[in-house]
Amino acid sequence: MIKKLDQEKLNLIIALCAMMVSLASFYATYLQAKAANKQVKIMTMPVIQFLQSNYDLDDDKPSIYFELYNVGSSPALLKDFSINYEQTTYHTAREFLNACCQQEYQEFIKKLTNNDDASSLDKGNIITSTLSNRLIPANSKNRMFALSYGERSYDLWKKLDKERRKISVDFCFCSPLGGCYRSANQGTSMEIETCTTNNN
């Protein structure tokens, strides 16, 4: 009788150990799959950086520009972008120009409007683009604003070159593969549930 009880206990212990091993194996597999999914998500997520400069290396000439560079491995759909300047938020480059350099900007616009040779780029010109729902492919840049240096843009260019150093930016983008992210300047992107949109 004692031997029978001992055998039953031994069988129970073996069964419990087998169950614990199975549970541990299942949990290890779950953690491994979770880590693998996370790694795949990181490897395939878009990574957006904000760049600004006062010289265009591609054209080899002075030009103040703002652009977003997707250094990630998948495309990004830009949902929201804002420029923060002196504790105020602006959602377009034109709004920012009116805030930082209103007099110079208005004079520049008058020169563009009144000049018969307004299309001459060597005299200074301005280019802006709409940001709302803009798709930025992987490993590509999207220039949202550019002011070329020239006789017509000289005053605005000098003023903007000084004031642009005071700005910070905030933007939100989503991946077509799923997931939305918010980033500031060149900081780390933080995953969020959804992006709030503004009319750019």
Backbone torsions as a table, in degrees:
resi	resn	phi	psi	omega
1	MET	NA	-42.9	179.9
2	ILE	-65.6	-40.2	179.7
3	LYS	-64.6	-36.8	179.9
4	LYS	-64.8	-42.8	178.8
5	LEU	-64.5	-41.3	178.9
6	ASP	-62.7	-38.7	178.8
7	GLN	-66.8	-39.8	178.9
8	GLU	-65.5	-40.9	177.6
9	LYS	-63.3	-42.3	179.9
10	LEU	-62.5	-43.1	178.4
11	ASN	-63.3	-39.6	179.5
12	LEU	-65.0	-43.7	179.0
13	ILE	-62.2	-42.4	179.5
14	ILE	-63.8	-41.4	180.0
15	ALA	-64.7	-43.3	179.2
16	LEU	-64.6	-40.5	178.5
17	CYS	-64.1	-41.7	179.0
18	ALA	-62.9	-40.0	179.1
19	MET	-65.4	-42.1	179.7
20	MET	-65.6	-39.3	177.3
21	VAL	-63.6	-40.9	179.6
22	SER	-65.1	-42.8	179.0
23	LEU	-64.9	-42.4	179.3
24	ALA	-64.0	-40.1	179.4
25	SER	-66.0	-41.4	177.9
26	PHE	-62.9	-43.5	-179.2
27	TYR	-66.3	-39.6	178.3
28	ALA	-64.2	-40.6	178.0
29	THR	-64.7	-40.7	178.2
30	TYR	-61.6	-45.6	179.7
31	LEU	-64.9	-39.2	179.6
32	GLN	-64.8	-42.6	178.9
33	ALA	-66.1	-39.9	179.1
34	LYS	-63.9	-43.7	179.2
35	ALA	-64.6	-39.6	179.8
36	ALA	-65.4	-42.6	178.3
37	ASN	-63.5	-39.8	178.8
38	LYS	-65.5	-40.7	179.5
39	GLN	-65.2	-42.3	177.9
40	VAL	-62.9	-41.5	-179.4
41	LYS	-63.2	-42.5	179.1
42	ILE	-65.8	-40.0	-177.4
43	MET	-70.8	-23.9	-176.6
44	THR	-107.2	2.0	-178.3
45	MET	-81.1	148.9	172.8
46	PRO	-73.4	147.7	177.8
47	VAL	-130.0	112.9	-174.4
48	ILE	-103.5	132.2	174.5
49	GLN	-119.3	143.9	175.5
50	PHE	-95.5	129.5	-179.9
51	LEU	-123.7	142.5	172.8
52	GLN	-143.9	150.2	-178.4
53	SER	-159.7	169.0	174.7
54	ASN	-114.9	15.1	177.7
55	TYR	-146.6	127.7	-180.0
56	ASP	-92.8	107.3	-178.2
57	LEU	-67.7	-31.5	-179.6
58	ASP	-66.3	-43.1	179.5
59	ASP	-90.8	-11.0	179.8
60	ASP	57.1	51.4	177.0
61	LYS	-158.0	159.3	179.9
62	PRO	-63.4	131.0	176.8
63	SER	-162.8	126.2	175.9
64	ILE	-87.4	125.7	-179.2
65	TYR	-142.1	153.6	171.8
66	PHE	-119.5	134.3	177.7
67	GLU	-151.5	158.9	176.3
68	LEU	-109.6	134.8	-176.7
69	TYR	-120.6	117.3	177.3
70	ASN	-88.0	100.5	-179.3
71	VAL	-92.1	4.1	179.8
72	GLY	-82.6	-174.4	-174.8
73	SER	-105.5	7.7	175.8
74	SER	-141.2	158.9	-178.4
75	PRO	-67.3	159.2	179.6
76	ALA	-129.2	138.7	175.8
77	LEU	-103.7	108.7	-178.1
78	LEU	-73.4	124.1	-176.9
79	LYS	-104.9	-33.1	-175.1
80	ASP	-151.6	139.3	177.9
81	PHE	-145.8	135.7	179.0
82	SER	-142.6	148.7	176.1
83	ILE	-108.8	127.2	178.9
84	ASN	-104.9	121.6	-175.7
85	TYR	-141.3	119.3	-179.8
86	GLU	50.1	52.0	174.2
87	GLN	65.3	20.9	175.6
88	THR	-129.2	143.8	-177.8
89	THR	-103.6	134.3	178.7
90	TYR	-126.3	142.4	-175.1
91	HIS	-107.3	-0.5	173.4
92	THR	-138.0	157.7	178.7
93	ALA	-65.2	-35.5	-179.4
94	ARG	-65.6	-38.9	175.8
95	GLU	-61.0	-44.3	179.4
96	PHE	-63.4	-42.2	179.5
97	LEU	-62.7	-39.3	177.9
98	ASN	-67.2	-25.4	-179.9
99	ALA	-84.5	-42.9	-173.8
100	CYS	-87.4	-29.7	-168.1
101	CYS	-145.9	47.4	-170.0
102	GLN	-58.2	-49.4	-177.1
103	GLN	-62.3	-48.8	-179.2
104	GLU	-65.4	-36.5	-179.5
105	TYR	-67.9	-44.6	179.8
106	GLN	-64.7	-39.3	177.7
107	GLU	-65.0	-38.4	178.0
108	PHE	-64.2	-43.4	179.0
109	ILE	-62.1	-39.7	178.0
110	LYS	-62.5	-41.3	178.8
111	LYS	-63.7	-38.7	178.0
112	LEU	-66.0	-41.2	-176.6
113	THR	-71.4	-40.7	-173.9
114	ASN	-88.7	-11.2	-175.2
115	ASN	-89.4	126.5	178.5
116	ASP	-66.9	-23.6	-178.1
117	ASP	-104.6	41.2	-174.3
118	ALA	-63.9	-23.4	-177.6
119	SER	-81.8	-4.5	-178.6
120	SER	-72.4	110.9	-175.7
121	LEU	-70.7	-28.7	-176.4
122	ASP	-71.2	-11.2	176.4
123	LYS	-93.2	-2.8	179.1
124	GLY	105.2	126.7	-179.1
125	ASN	-144.4	167.1	-178.2
126	ILE	-127.3	141.7	178.5
127	ILE	-132.7	128.6	175.1
128	THR	-130.5	154.9	178.4
129	SER	-136.3	153.7	178.3
130	THR	-75.9	137.7	-175.3
131	LEU	-103.0	-17.0	-174.3
132	SER	-60.6	124.2	178.1
133	ASN	53.9	40.7	179.3
134	ARG	-86.8	126.6	178.3
135	LEU	-88.7	125.6	178.9
136	ILE	-112.8	108.1	-179.4
137	PRO	-61.5	162.8	177.5
138	ALA	-62.6	142.5	178.5
139	ASN	55.2	41.1	177.6
140	SER	-139.4	161.9	-178.0
141	LYS	-113.8	147.8	175.2
142	ASN	-125.8	111.9	-178.9
143	ARG	-87.2	117.8	-176.9
144	MET	-94.5	-18.0	-177.4
145	PHE	-157.2	140.8	175.5
146	ALA	-152.4	134.9	175.7
147	LEU	-125.6	110.1	-179.5
148	SER	-80.0	150.3	-176.7
149	TYR	-84.0	136.0	178.2
150	GLY	-178.2	179.2	-178.5
151	GLU	-57.2	-41.1	-176.9
152	ARG	-73.2	-33.8	-173.9
153	SER	-102.6	5.7	-170.4
154	TYR	-53.8	-53.9	-176.5
155	ASP	-62.4	-45.6	179.8
156	LEU	-65.6	-40.6	-178.8
157	TRP	-60.9	-46.8	-179.2
158	LYS	-64.7	-40.7	179.5
159	LYS	-67.1	-46.6	-178.6
160	LEU	-65.1	-36.5	-179.8
161	ASP	-62.0	-29.8	177.7
162	LYS	-79.9	-46.0	-173.2
163	GLU	-76.0	-25.8	-177.3
164	ARG	-63.7	-21.7	-179.9
165	ARG	-73.1	-10.8	-178.6
166	LYS	-95.5	-2.3	-173.4
167	ILE	-90.7	158.7	165.6
168	SER	-134.2	160.0	-177.7
169	VAL	-128.3	157.8	177.4
170	ASP	-140.2	133.1	-179.3
171	PHE	-149.8	157.4	-177.6
172	CYS	-131.3	139.0	-178.5
173	PHE	-146.5	158.5	-179.4
174	CYS	-125.4	154.8	177.1
175	SER	-98.7	136.6	174.7
176	PRO	-59.7	-20.6	178.9
177	LEU	-84.4	-4.4	179.8
178	GLY	112.6	140.8	178.9
179	GLY	102.8	137.8	176.3
180	CYS	-121.2	151.9	-172.8
181	TYR	-140.4	145.6	175.4
182	ARG	-119.1	138.8	-177.3
183	SER	-141.5	156.8	177.5
184	ALA	-131.5	129.2	-178.8
185	ASN	52.6	-119.0	178.1
186	GLN	-114.5	26.1	-178.8
187	GLY	-77.4	176.8	-179.5
188	THR	-71.1	137.3	177.4
189	SER	-74.5	137.1	178.7
190	MET	-112.6	129.9	-179.4
191	GLU	-72.4	135.6	178.6
192	ILE	-131.8	169.5	-176.1
193	GLU	-69.7	-45.9	-180.0
194	THR	-156.8	160.1	178.1
195	CYS	-95.3	138.5	170.0
196	THR	-86.5	138.7	-175.0
197	THR	-108.0	153.6	175.9
198	ASN	-131.8	156.9	177.7
199	ASN	-80.5	106.2	-179.9
200	ASN	-94.6	NA	NA
